[in-house]
């Protein structure tokens, strides 16, 4: 395969003559020594899309890859990780993980902003009518 490559819009190296992703070719040839299956993805262990050394590539299923990145996102969000790969995955965020207190607070603030002018008008009208 040609050594001429370019960086695509997603930040991955591709071979110029075929547009094939370089990391998939390297993983196929040196990591698993077979064709990469359609349900598999090649993961860059250190997170650097341009580091295509075989020791930085891991072949896994799409579900495993999604779980891995969801776990890393969760760890980053909650401050428990340096974004290093530990092999575990927590799956997608469930509604139980959502910060409903924050949403409730924003709704109360929005409700106050919307209703305050109306309340103020009602009080002014009441006061004006009361004087007469």
N, CA, C and O atoms as CSV, one atom per row, in Angstrom:
chain,resi,resn,atom,element,x,y,z
A,1,UNK,N,N,0.837,-1.182,0.000
A,1,UNK,CA,C,0.000,0.000,0.000
A,1,UNK,C,C,0.882,1.246,0.000
A,1,UNK,O,O,1.964,1.247,0.587
A,2,UNK,N,N,0.429,2.274,-0.641
A,2,UNK,CA,C,1.200,3.504,-0.757
A,2,UNK,C,C,1.407,4.154,0.606
A,2,UNK,O,O,0.547,4.085,1.484
A,3,UNK,N,N,2.560,4.783,0.759
A,3,UNK,CA,C,2.838,5.500,2.006
A,3,UNK,C,C,2.326,6.929,1.971
A,3,UNK,O,O,2.468,7.662,2.950
A,4,UNK,N,N,1.728,7.333,0.849
A,4,UNK,CA,C,1.207,8.685,0.753
A,4,UNK,C,C,-0.163,8.744,1.408
A,4,UNK,O,O,-1.056,7.960,1.085
A,5,UNK,N,N,-0.314,9.679,2.329
A,5,UNK,CA,C,-1.577,9.786,3.052
A,5,UNK,C,C,-1.876,11.244,3.359
A,5,UNK,O,O,-1.028,12.123,3.208
A,6,UNK,N,N,-3.096,11.470,3.789
A,6,UNK,CA,C,-3.541,12.814,4.168
A,6,UNK,C,C,-4.412,12.690,5.410
A,6,UNK,O,O,-4.837,11.593,5.773
A,7,UNK,N,N,-4.676,13.819,6.060
A,7,UNK,CA,C,-5.555,13.847,7.239
A,7,UNK,C,C,-6.948,14.263,6.772
A,7,UNK,O,O,-7.121,15.323,6.171
A,8,UNK,N,N,-7.943,13.413,7.055
A,8,UNK,CA,C,-9.314,13.706,6.611
A,8,UNK,C,C,-9.994,14.712,7.547
A,8,UNK,O,O,-9.400,15.177,8.520
A,9,UNK,N,N,-11.241,15.033,7.235
A,9,UNK,CA,C,-11.987,16.032,8.016
A,9,UNK,C,C,-12.225,15.616,9.465
A,9,UNK,O,O,-12.484,16.466,10.317
A,10,UNK,N,N,-12.138,14.315,9.751
A,10,UNK,CA,C,-12.341,13.821,11.112
A,10,UNK,C,C,-11.034,13.672,11.887
A,10,UNK,O,O,-11.038,13.231,13.036
A,11,UNK,N,N,-9.914,14.039,11.259
A,11,UNK,CA,C,-8.626,14.010,11.945
A,11,UNK,C,C,-7.887,12.686,11.862
A,11,UNK,O,O,-6.959,12.458,12.638
A,12,UNK,N,N,-8.275,11.795,10.930
A,12,UNK,CA,C,-7.615,10.500,10.755
A,12,UNK,C,C,-6.776,10.506,9.482
A,12,UNK,O,O,-7.119,11.169,8.503
A,13,UNK,N,N,-5.660,9.751,9.507
A,13,UNK,CA,C,-4.877,9.546,8.294
A,13,UNK,C,C,-5.627,8.609,7.346
A,13,UNK,O,O,-6.201,7.608,7.774
A,14,UNK,N,N,-5.615,8.949,6.052
A,14,UNK,CA,C,-6.165,8.084,5.004
A,14,UNK,C,C,-5.123,7.977,3.895
A,14,UNK,O,O,-4.390,8.929,3.628
A,15,UNK,N,N,-5.065,6.815,3.255
A,15,UNK,CA,C,-4.197,6.641,2.098
A,15,UNK,C,C,-4.777,7.423,0.933
A,15,UNK,O,O,-5.978,7.356,0.670
A,16,UNK,N,N,-3.919,8.172,0.226
A,16,UNK,CA,C,-4.387,9.006,-0.876
A,16,UNK,C,C,-4.954,8.202,-2.038
A,16,UNK,O,O,-5.931,8.619,-2.661
A,17,UNK,N,N,-4.350,7.053,-2.334
A,17,UNK,CA,C,-4.776,6.331,-3.530
A,17,UNK,C,C,-6.071,5.544,-3.334
A,17,UNK,O,O,-6.720,5.193,-4.320
A,18,UNK,N,N,-6.468,5.256,-2.084
A,18,UNK,CA,C,-7.687,4.455,-1.850
A,18,UNK,C,C,-8.668,5.103,-0.881
A,18,UNK,O,O,-9.812,4.659,-0.778
A,19,UNK,N,N,-8.248,6.132,-0.178
A,19,UNK,CA,C,-9.036,6.770,0.891
A,19,UNK,C,C,-9.267,5.839,2.076
A,19,UNK,O,O,-10.079,6.145,2.949
A,20,UNK,N,N,-8.560,4.700,2.121
A,20,UNK,CA,C,-8.690,3.767,3.239
A,20,UNK,C,C,-8.061,4.364,4.485
A,20,UNK,O,O,-7.013,5.006,4.415
A,21,UNK,N,N,-8.703,4.151,5.625
A,21,UNK,CA,C,-8.169,4.642,6.890
A,21,UNK,C,C,-6.899,3.875,7.255
A,21,UNK,O,O,-6.895,2.644,7.286
A,22,UNK,N,N,-5.829,4.608,7.528
A,22,UNK,CA,C,-4.522,4.004,7.811
A,22,UNK,C,C,-4.570,3.150,9.062
A,22,UNK,O,O,-4.009,2.054,9.075
A,23,UNK,N,N,-5.228,3.622,10.121
A,23,UNK,CA,C,-5.221,2.866,11.379
A,23,UNK,C,C,-5.953,1.532,11.239
A,23,UNK,O,O,-5.595,0.564,11.911
A,24,UNK,N,N,-6.965,1.463,10.382
A,24,UNK,CA,C,-7.665,0.188,10.158
A,24,UNK,C,C,-6.771,-0.798,9.403
A,24,UNK,O,O,-6.783,-2.000,9.672
A,25,UNK,N,N,-6.001,-0.270,8.461
A,25,UNK,CA,C,-5.072,-1.126,7.717
A,25,UNK,C,C,-3.990,-1.678,8.653
A,25,UNK,O,O,-3.692,-2.872,8.620
A,26,UNK,N,N,-3.411,-0.824,9.476
A,26,UNK,CA,C,-2.347,-1.258,10.392
A,26,UNK,C,C,-2.885,-2.256,11.405
A,26,UNK,O,O,-2.231,-3.259,11.693
A,27,UNK,N,N,-4.077,-1.991,11.953
A,27,UNK,CA,C,-4.665,-2.918,12.933
A,27,UNK,C,C,-4.967,-4.263,12.282
A,27,UNK,O,O,-4.750,-5.312,12.889
A,28,UNK,N,N,-5.460,-4.233,11.067
A,28,UNK,CA,C,-5.769,-5.467,10.360
A,28,UNK,C,C,-4.506,-6.295,10.114
A,28,UNK,O,O,-4.513,-7.518,10.257
A,29,UNK,N,N,-3.446,-5.622,9.750
A,29,UNK,CA,C,-2.209,-6.318,9.380
A,29,UNK,C,C,-1.357,-6.731,10.578
A,29,UNK,O,O,-0.763,-7.809,10.564
A,30,UNK,N,N,-1.286,-5.890,11.618
A,30,UNK,CA,C,-0.340,-6.128,12.709
A,30,UNK,C,C,-0.976,-6.441,14.062
A,30,UNK,O,O,-0.324,-7.034,14.921
A,31,UNK,N,N,-2.231,-6.057,14.267
A,31,UNK,CA,C,-2.855,-6.266,15.581
A,31,UNK,C,C,-3.660,-7.563,15.593
A,31,UNK,O,O,-3.363,-8.461,16.381
A,32,UNK,N,N,-4.661,-7.674,14.742
A,32,UNK,CA,C,-5.495,-8.885,14.743
A,32,UNK,C,C,-5.114,-9.859,13.628
A,32,UNK,O,O,-5.539,-11.014,13.643
A,33,UNK,N,N,-4.316,-9.399,12.660
A,33,UNK,CA,C,-3.821,-10.229,11.542
A,33,UNK,C,C,-4.957,-10.904,10.756
A,33,UNK,O,O,-4.871,-12.070,10.370
A,34,UNK,N,N,-5.999,-10.138,10.541
A,34,UNK,CA,C,-7.141,-10.571,9.747
A,34,UNK,C,C,-7.887,-9.318,9.314
A,34,UNK,O,O,-7.540,-8.208,9.719
A,35,UNK,N,N,-8.904,-9.497,8.498
A,35,UNK,CA,C,-9.726,-8.376,8.055
A,35,UNK,C,C,-10.559,-7.858,9.235
A,35,UNK,O,O,-11.073,-8.648,10.026
A,36,UNK,N,N,-10.689,-6.543,9.349
A,36,UNK,CA,C,-11.528,-5.948,10.380
A,36,UNK,C,C,-12.986,-6.169,9.974
A,36,UNK,O,O,-13.372,-5.867,8.844
A,37,UNK,N,N,-13.786,-6.694,10.889
A,37,UNK,CA,C,-15.199,-6.985,10.592
A,37,UNK,C,C,-16.027,-5.700,10.584
A,37,UNK,O,O,-15.614,-4.675,11.125
A,38,UNK,N,N,-17.192,-5.775,9.967
A,38,UNK,CA,C,-18.049,-4.590,9.847
A,38,UNK,C,C,-18.580,-4.108,11.196
A,38,UNK,O,O,-18.930,-2.937,11.342
A,39,UNK,N,N,-18.641,-5.008,12.186
A,39,UNK,CA,C,-19.135,-4.605,13.511
A,39,UNK,C,C,-17.984,-4.225,14.444
A,39,UNK,O,O,-18.177,-4.110,15.655
A,40,UNK,N,N,-16.796,-4.031,13.887
A,40,UNK,CA,C,-15.634,-3.700,14.705
A,40,UNK,C,C,-15.101,-2.316,14.371
A,40,UNK,O,O,-15.272,-1.807,13.263
A,41,UNK,N,N,-14.458,-1.731,15.353
A,41,UNK,CA,C,-13.841,-0.418,15.222
A,41,UNK,C,C,-12.420,-0.531,15.750
A,41,UNK,O,O,-12.135,-1.361,16.613
A,42,UNK,N,N,-11.533,0.304,15.231
A,42,UNK,CA,C,-10.161,0.340,15.727
A,42,UNK,C,C,-10.040,1.558,16.641
A,42,UNK,O,O,-10.213,2.698,16.211
A,43,UNK,N,N,-9.742,1.289,17.900
A,43,UNK,CA,C,-9.656,2.328,18.930
A,43,UNK,C,C,-8.210,2.751,19.136
A,43,UNK,O,O,-7.319,1.907,19.221
A,44,UNK,N,N,-7.974,4.060,19.217
A,44,UNK,CA,C,-6.657,4.598,19.567
A,44,UNK,C,C,-6.579,4.681,21.091
A,44,UNK,O,O,-7.246,5.519,21.699
A,45,UNK,N,N,-5.789,3.838,21.698
A,45,UNK,CA,C,-5.743,3.708,23.155
A,45,UNK,C,C,-5.388,5.029,23.839
A,45,UNK,O,O,-6.000,5.383,24.847
A,46,UNK,N,N,-4.409,5.762,23.306
A,46,UNK,CA,C,-4.002,7.010,23.957
A,46,UNK,C,C,-4.832,8.213,23.515
A,46,UNK,O,O,-4.561,9.337,23.937
A,47,UNK,N,N,-5.841,7.990,22.668
A,47,UNK,CA,C,-6.733,9.070,22.247
A,47,UNK,C,C,-6.203,9.912,21.101
A,47,UNK,O,O,-6.916,10.780,20.598
A,48,UNK,N,N,-4.966,9.675,20.675
A,48,UNK,CA,C,-4.365,10.442,19.589
A,48,UNK,C,C,-4.668,9.747,18.266
A,48,UNK,O,O,-4.118,8.682,17.985
A,49,UNK,N,N,-5.538,10.342,17.454
A,49,UNK,CA,C,-5.972,9.740,16.189
A,49,UNK,C,C,-4.828,9.581,15.192
A,49,UNK,O,O,-4.927,8.786,14.257
A,50,UNK,N,N,-3.755,10.323,15.384
A,50,UNK,CA,C,-2.639,10.270,14.449
A,50,UNK,C,C,-1.547,9.292,14.889
A,50,UNK,O,O,-0.572,9.093,14.164
A,51,UNK,N,N,-1.695,8.684,16.055
A,51,UNK,CA,C,-0.717,7.712,16.565
A,51,UNK,C,C,-1.167,6.314,16.149
A,51,UNK,O,O,-1.933,5.659,16.854
A,52,UNK,N,N,-0.681,5.873,14.999
A,52,UNK,CA,C,-1.114,4.605,14.431
A,52,UNK,C,C,-0.127,3.464,14.678
A,52,UNK,O,O,-0.087,2.508,13.903
A,53,UNK,N,N,0.656,3.548,15.728
A,53,UNK,CA,C,1.532,2.434,16.096
A,53,UNK,C,C,0.656,1.257,16.516
A,53,UNK,O,O,-0.352,1.460,17.192
A,54,UNK,N,N,1.015,0.037,16.132
A,54,UNK,CA,C,0.195,-1.130,16.491
A,54,UNK,C,C,-0.087,-1.234,17.996
A,54,UNK,O,O,-1.181,-1.644,18.384
A,55,UNK,N,N,0.873,-0.872,18.845
A,55,UNK,CA,C,0.663,-0.972,20.293
A,55,UNK,C,C,-0.328,0.070,20.808
A,55,UNK,O,O,-0.755,-0.003,21.960
A,56,UNK,N,N,-0.700,1.042,19.965
A,56,UNK,CA,C,-1.692,2.045,20.355
A,56,UNK,C,C,-3.077,1.739,19.775
A,56,UNK,O,O,-4.024,2.495,19.992
A,57,UNK,N,N,-3.189,0.637,19.044
A,57,UNK,CA,C,-4.460,0.306,18.395
A,57,UNK,C,C,-5.073,-0.929,19.028
A,57,UNK,O,O,-4.381,-1.902,19.331
A,58,UNK,N,N,-6.379,-0.874,19.222
A,58,UNK,CA,C,-7.117,-2.001,19.793
A,58,UNK,C,C,-8.388,-2.196,18.982
A,58,UNK,O,O,-9.124,-1.240,18.740
A,59,UNK,N,N,-8.648,-3.416,18.567
A,59,UNK,CA,C,-9.857,-3.731,17.805
A,59,UNK,C,C,-10.933,-4.171,18.786
A,59,UNK,O,O,-10.700,-5.029,19.638
A,60,UNK,N,N,-12.118,-3.574,18.656
A,60,UNK,CA,C,-13.248,-3.901,19.536
A,60,UNK,C,C,-14.543,-3.702,18.773
A,60,UNK,O,O,-14.553,-3.120,17.688
A,61,UNK,N,N,-15.624,-4.182,19.338
A,61,UNK,CA,C,-16.926,-3.989,18.695
A,61,UNK,C,C,-17.365,-2.535,18.881
A,61,UNK,O,O,-16.839,-1.813,19.728
A,62,UNK,N,N,-18.337,-2.128,18.070
A,62,UNK,CA,C,-18.879,-0.771,18.200
A,62,UNK,C,C,-19.472,-0.559,19.590
A,62,UNK,O,O,-19.287,0.502,20.186
A,63,UNK,N,N,-20.184,-1.563,20.113
A,63,UNK,CA,C,-20.786,-1.437,21.448
A,63,UNK,C,C,-19.711,-1.252,22.508
A,63,UNK,O,O,-19.847,-0.398,23.384
A,64,UNK,N,N,-18.644,-2.042,22.437
A,64,UNK,CA,C,-17.546,-1.894,23.403
A,64,UNK,C,C,-16.916,-0.511,23.297
A,64,UNK,O,O,-16.582,0.108,24.307
A,65,UNK,N,N,-16.757,-0.033,22.067
A,65,UNK,CA,C,-16.149,1.283,21.852
A,65,UNK,C,C,-17.044,2.400,22.394
A,65,UNK,O,O,-16.563,3.334,23.035
A,66,UNK,N,N,-18.347,2.294,22.132
A,66,UNK,CA,C,-19.286,3.290,22.666
A,66,UNK,C,C,-19.283,3.278,24.185
A,66,UNK,O,O,-19.285,4.335,24.816
A,67,UNK,N,N,-19.279,2.076,24.782
A,67,UNK,CA,C,-19.236,1.976,26.244
A,67,UNK,C,C,-17.958,2.597,26.796
A,67,UNK,O,O,-17.987,3.302,27.805
A,68,UNK,N,N,-16.849,2.332,26.136
A,68,UNK,CA,C,-15.564,2.874,26.580
A,68,UNK,C,C,-15.585,4.392,26.576
A,68,UNK,O,O,-15.211,5.026,27.563
A,69,UNK,N,N,-16.020,4.974,25.473
A,69,UNK,CA,C,-16.023,6.433,25.394
A,69,UNK,C,C,-17.081,7.045,26.302
A,69,UNK,O,O,-16.883,8.146,26.816
A,70,UNK,N,N,-18.195,6.362,26.508
A,70,UNK,CA,C,-19.197,6.870,27.451
A,70,UNK,C,C,-18.610,6.866,28.853
A,70,UNK,O,O,-18.807,7.813,29.615
A,71,UNK,N,N,-17.891,5.809,29.194
A,71,UNK,CA,C,-17.252,5.725,30.509
A,71,UNK,C,C,-16.242,6.850,30.680
A,71,UNK,O,O,-16.169,7.468,31.742
A,72,UNK,N,N,-15.464,7.115,29.636
A,72,UNK,CA,C,-14.472,8.191,29.712
A,72,UNK,C,C,-15.166,9.539,29.820
A,72,UNK,O,O,-14.705,10.411,30.556
A,73,UNK,N,N,-16.276,9.726,29.094
A,73,UNK,CA,C,-17.024,10.980,29.193
A,73,UNK,C,C,-17.572,11.155,30.607
A,73,UNK,O,O,-17.487,12.237,31.188
A,74,UNK,N,N,-18.139,10.073,31.156
A,74,UNK,CA,C,-18.667,10.121,32.521
A,74,UNK,C,C,-17.559,10.495,33.502
A,74,UNK,O,O,-17.745,11.362,34.356
A,75,UNK,N,N,-16.400,9.834,33.374
A,75,UNK,CA,C,-15.285,10.103,34.277
A,75,UNK,C,C,-14.807,11.536,34.133
A,75,UNK,O,O,-14.534,12.200,35.134
A,76,UNK,N,N,-14.700,12.028,32.891
A,76,UNK,CA,C,-14.292,13.412,32.675
A,76,UNK,C,C,-15.303,14.367,33.296
A,76,UNK,O,O,-14.928,15.331,33.963
A,77,UNK,N,N,-16.586,14.097,33.073
A,77,UNK,CA,C,-17.652,14.971,33.565
A,77,UNK,C,C,-17.663,15.025,35.096
A,77,UNK,O,O,-17.817,16.093,35.689
A,78,UNK,N,N,-17.497,13.863,35.722
A,78,UNK,CA,C,-17.549,13.802,37.179
A,78,UNK,C,C,-16.179,13.933,37.822
A,78,UNK,O,O,-16.070,13.863,39.046
A,79,UNK,N,N,-15.118,14.125,37.018
A,79,UNK,CA,C,-13.793,14.395,37.550
A,79,UNK,C,C,-13.061,13.195,38.104
A,79,UNK,O,O,-12.237,13.346,39.006
A,80,UNK,N,N,-13.337,11.997,37.591
A,80,UNK,CA,C,-12.706,10.805,38.136
A,80,UNK,C,C,-11.657,10.203,37.222
A,80,UNK,O,O,-11.198,9.093,37.489
A,81,UNK,N,N,-11.254,10.883,36.152
A,81,UNK,CA,C,-10.373,10.215,35.198
A,81,UNK,C,C,-9.387,11.184,34.586
A,81,UNK,O,O,-9.617,12.392,34.531
A,82,UNK,N,N,-8.273,10.616,34.124
A,82,UNK,CA,C,-7.327,11.369,33.319
A,82,UNK,C,C,-7.515,11.029,31.850
A,82,UNK,O,O,-6.628,11.282,31.035
A,83,UNK,N,N,-8.667,10.458,31.506
A,83,UNK,CA,C,-9.029,10.019,30.168
A,83,UNK,C,C,-8.172,8.859,29.714
A,83,UNK,O,O,-8.003,8.651,28.512
A,84,UNK,N,N,-7.629,8.100,30.646
A,84,UNK,CA,C,-6.852,6.916,30.304
A,84,UNK,C,C,-7.754,5.714,30.137
A,84,UNK,O,O,-8.796,5.622,30.786
A,85,UNK,N,N,-7.369,4.797,29.278
A,85,UNK,CA,C,-8.171,3.602,29.025
A,85,UNK,C,C,-7.987,2.599,30.144
A,85,UNK,O,O,-6.860,2.198,30.437
A,86,UNK,N,N,-9.075,2.187,30.773
A,86,UNK,CA,C,-8.983,1.186,31.834
A,86,UNK,C,C,-9.752,-0.082,31.481
A,86,UNK,O,O,-9.815,-1.014,32.283
A,87,UNK,N,N,-10.339,-0.122,30.283
A,87,UNK,CA,C,-11.024,-1.326,29.828
A,87,UNK,C,C,-12.456,-1.473,30.294
A,87,UNK,O,O,-13.127,-2.429,29.906
A,88,UNK,N,N,-12.942,-0.563,31.110
A,88,UNK,CA,C,-14.312,-0.685,31.588
A,88,UNK,C,C,-15.209,0.289,30.847
A,88,UNK,O,O,-14.736,1.249,30.239
A,89,UNK,N,N,-16.499,0.035,30.901
A,89,UNK,CA,C,-17.459,0.941,30.281
A,89,UNK,C,C,-18.749,0.914,31.057
A,89,UNK,O,O,-19.206,-0.148,31.480
A,90,UNK,N,N,-19.343,2.084,31.249
A,90,UNK,CA,C,-20.558,2.148,32.050
A,90,UNK,C,C,-21.818,2.222,31.194
A,90,UNK,O,O,-22.923,2.239,31.736
A,91,UNK,N,N,-21.679,2.266,29.881
A,91,UNK,CA,C,-22.864,2.350,29.030
A,91,UNK,C,C,-23.333,3.785,28.890
A,91,UNK,O,O,-22.640,4.726,29.279
A,92,UNK,N,N,-24.524,3.933,28.326
A,92,UNK,CA,C,-25.062,5.263,28.099
A,92,UNK,C,C,-25.602,5.847,29.397
A,92,UNK,O,O,-25.982,5.121,30.316
A,93,UNK,N,N,-25.627,7.173,29.448
A,93,UNK,CA,C,-26.150,7.844,30.628
A,93,UNK,C,C,-27.647,7.589,30.687
A,93,UNK,O,O,-28.362,7.829,29.714
A,94,UNK,N,N,-28.115,7.107,31.816
A,94,UNK,CA,C,-29.549,6.883,31.973
A,94,UNK,C,C,-30.195,8.135,32.543
A,94,UNK,O,O,-29.507,9.045,33.005
A,95,UNK,N,N,-31.500,8.173,32.509
A,95,UNK,CA,C,-32.185,9.353,33.030
A,95,UNK,C,C,-31.903,9.530,34.515
A,95,UNK,O,O,-32.006,10.645,35.027
A,96,UNK,N,N,-31.551,8.461,35.217
A,96,UNK,CA,C,-31.220,8.569,36.635
A,96,UNK,C,C,-29.939,9.338,36.882
A,96,UNK,O,O,-29.725,9.839,37.985
A,97,UNK,N,N,-29.065,9.443,35.857
A,97,UNK,CA,C,-27.808,10.169,36.011
A,97,UNK,C,C,-27.952,11.651,35.675
A,97,UNK,O,O,-27.011,12.425,35.856
A,98,UNK,N,N,-29.118,12.043,35.190
A,98,UNK,CA,C,-29.314,13.418,34.753
A,98,UNK,C,C,-29.495,14.326,35.960
A,98,UNK,O,O,-30.088,13.916,36.958
A,99,UNK,N,N,-28.998,15.540,35.883
A,99,UNK,CA,C,-29.070,16.483,37.001
A,99,UNK,C,C,-30.407,17.224,36.962
A,99,UNK,O,O,-30.492,18.334,36.438
A,100,UNK,N,N,-31.449,16.603,37.521
A,100,UNK,CA,C,-32.781,17.191,37.504
A,100,UNK,C,C,-32.889,18.402,38.410
A,100,UNK,O,O,-33.727,19.268,38.160
A,101,UNK,N,N,-32.070,18.500,39.460
A,101,UNK,CA,C,-32.096,19.683,40.331
A,101,UNK,C,C,-31.742,20.937,39.542
A,101,UNK,O,O,-32.343,21.994,39.731
A,102,UNK,N,N,-30.758,20.807,38.654
A,102,UNK,CA,C,-30.358,21.938,37.823
A,102,UNK,C,C,-31.504,22.354,36.904
A,102,UNK,O,O,-31.782,23.546,36.765
A,103,UNK,N,N,-32.160,21.403,36.287
A,103,UNK,CA,C,-33.278,21.697,35.395
A,103,UNK,C,C,-34.405,22.372,36.174
A,103,UNK,O,O,-34.976,23.360,35.712
A,104,UNK,N,N,-34.726,21.841,37.353
A,104,UNK,CA,C,-35.790,22.399,38.180
A,104,UNK,C,C,-35.471,23.846,38.568
A,104,UNK,O,O,-36.351,24.707,38.537
A,105,UNK,N,N,-34.222,24.111,38.928
A,105,UNK,CA,C,-33.814,25.474,39.283
A,105,UNK,C,C,-33.973,26.410,38.095
A,105,UNK,O,O,-34.477,27.522,38.247
A,106,UNK,N,N,-33.547,25.972,36.911
A,106,UNK,CA,C,-33.692,26.811,35.719
A,106,UNK,C,C,-35.164,27.063,35.393
A,106,UNK,O,O,-35.525,28.164,34.976
A,107,UNK,N,N,-36.006,26.063,35.577
A,107,UNK,CA,C,-37.440,26.250,35.342
A,107,UNK,C,C,-38.038,27.263,36.318
A,107,UNK,O,O,-38.856,28.096,35.929
A,108,UNK,N,N,-37.625,27.188,37.588
A,108,UNK,CA,C,-38.143,28.150,38.571
A,108,UNK,C,C,-37.701,29.569,38.231
A,108,UNK,O,O,-38.483,30.511,38.359
A,109,UNK,N,N,-36.457,29.724,37.800
A,109,UNK,CA,C,-35.970,31.052,37.419
A,109,UNK,C,C,-36.749,31.562,36.211
A,109,UNK,O,O,-37.167,32.719,36.175
A,110,UNK,N,N,-36.940,30.680,35.210
A,110,UNK,CA,C,-37.703,31.067,34.028
A,110,UNK,C,C,-39.124,31.439,34.368
A,110,UNK,O,O,-39.656,32.418,33.845
A,111,UNK,N,N,-39.749,30.663,35.246
A,111,UNK,CA,C,-41.114,30.946,35.670
A,111,UNK,C,C,-41.188,32.299,36.373
A,111,UNK,O,O,-42.134,33.057,36.159
A,112,UNK,N,N,-40.202,32.606,37.205
A,112,UNK,CA,C,-40.161,33.885,37.898
A,112,UNK,C,C,-40.029,35.029,36.892
A,112,UNK,O,O,-40.733,36.034,36.990
A,113,UNK,N,N,-39.120,34.868,35.922
A,113,UNK,CA,C,-38.902,35.922,34.932
A,113,UNK,C,C,-40.172,36.185,34.126
A,113,UNK,O,O,-40.486,37.332,33.810
A,114,UNK,N,N,-40.892,35.130,33.798
A,114,UNK,CA,C,-42.109,35.279,32.997
A,114,UNK,C,C,-43.256,35.841,33.832
A,114,UNK,O,O,-43.993,36.707,33.361
A,115,UNK,N,N,-43.417,35.362,35.068
A,115,UNK,CA,C,-44.580,35.756,35.866
A,115,UNK,C,C,-44.396,37.052,36.636
A,115,UNK,O,O,-45.389,37.689,36.989
A,116,UNK,N,N,-43.179,37.462,36.908
A,116,UNK,CA,C,-42.973,38.666,37.715
A,116,UNK,C,C,-43.601,39.904,37.082
A,116,UNK,O,O,-44.314,40.634,37.771
A,117,UNK,N,N,-43.364,40.172,35.786
A,117,UNK,CA,C,-43.995,41.371,35.204
A,117,UNK,C,C,-45.528,41.313,35.275
A,117,UNK,O,O,-46.175,42.334,35.511
A,118,UNK,N,N,-46.104,40.137,35.075
A,118,UNK,CA,C,-47.558,40.000,35.156
A,118,UNK,C,C,-48.029,40.275,36.574
A,118,UNK,O,O,-49.016,40.980,36.781
A,119,UNK,N,N,-47.323,39.719,37.550
A,119,UNK,CA,C,-47.672,39.950,38.957
A,119,UNK,C,C,-47.568,41.428,39.304
A,119,UNK,O,O,-48.411,41.974,40.015
A,120,UNK,N,N,-46.531,42.061,38.795
A,120,UNK,CA,C,-46.336,43.486,39.069
A,120,UNK,C,C,-47.496,44.309,38.499
A,120,UNK,O,O,-47.972,45.238,39.152
A,121,UNK,N,N,-47.944,43.982,37.308
A,121,UNK,CA,C,-49.073,44.687,36.684
A,121,UNK,C,C,-50.349,44.471,37.505
A,121,UNK,O,O,-51.121,45.406,37.719
A,122,UNK,N,N,-50.564,43.244,37.959
A,122,UNK,CA,C,-51.750,42.946,38.767
A,122,UNK,C,C,-51.722,43.754,40.059
A,122,UNK,O,O,-52.749,44.308,40.451
A,123,UNK,N,N,-50.594,43.834,40.719
A,123,UNK,CA,C,-50.485,44.604,41.971
A,123,UNK,C,C,-50.720,46.089,41.713
A,123,UNK,O,O,-51.412,46.751,42.487
A,124,UNK,N,N,-50.149,46.615,40.633
A,124,UNK,CA,C,-50.340,48.041,40.309
A,124,UNK,C,C,-51.814,48.324,40.016
A,124,UNK,O,O,-52.360,49.314,40.503
A,125,UNK,N,N,-52.458,47.468,39.229
A,125,UNK,CA,C,-53.872,47.659,38.925
A,125,UNK,C,C,-54.722,47.563,40.194
A,125,UNK,O,O,-55.641,48.359,40.388
A,126,UNK,N,N,-54.419,46.596,41.052
A,126,UNK,CA,C,-55.150,46.450,42.307
A,126,UNK,C,C,-54.994,47.700,43.159
A,126,UNK,O,O,-55.962,48.195,43.737
A,127,UNK,N,N,-53.767,48.207,43.234
A,127,UNK,CA,C,-53.511,49.392,44.047
A,127,UNK,C,C,-54.260,50.591,43.483
A,127,UNK,O,O,-54.856,51.360,44.237
A,128,UNK,N,N,-54.234,50.759,42.155
A,128,UNK,CA,C,-54.901,51.888,41.511
A,128,UNK,C,C,-56.429,51.802,41.709
A,128,UNK,O,O,-57.076,52.816,41.968
A,129,UNK,N,N,-56.993,50.610,41.591
A,129,UNK,CA,C,-58.437,50.428,41.748
A,129,UNK,C,C,-58.856,50.618,43.208
A,129,UNK,O,O,-59.952,51.102,43.491
A,130,UNK,N,N,-57.981,50.236,44.116
A,130,UNK,CA,C,-58.274,50.340,45.544
A,130,UNK,C,C,-58.388,51.791,45.967
A,130,UNK,O,O,-59.200,52.104,46.838
A,131,UNK,N,N,-57.606,52.689,45.386
A,131,UNK,CA,C,-57.603,54.113,45.740
A,131,UNK,C,C,-58.893,54.787,45.323
A,131,UNK,O,O,-59.314,55.754,45.957
A,132,UNK,N,N,-59.524,54.303,44.279
A,132,UNK,CA,C,-60.746,54.950,43.775
A,132,UNK,C,C,-61.951,54.461,44.456
A,132,UNK,O,O,-63.057,54.905,44.149
